[in-house]
């Protein structure tokens, strides 16, 4: 009985088919996976701040609300500054 090898043409073909299927699934699921990945990243970034607020005797819900509010405030603040700068730049450009 011949030994099973993982480098034969059948194994390479199977690997290629699996790679094509995995790529297609990731491409088709990108609309769901990208926001999910961003949410996971934001959760990891917010976790230390939430833990610190919990140590200061805030409930987990209150700590999460505070961290989320501060995060949204920072995002909106940066957006407001960028908008002001864009309007200022547009005003100085020649017509």
Buried (B, 14 or more C-beta within 10 A) or exposed (E): EEEEEEEEEEEEEEEEEEEEEEEEEEEEEEEEEEEEEEEEEEEEEBEEBBEEBBEEEBEEEEBBBBBBEEBEEEEEEEEEEEEEEEEEEEEEEEE
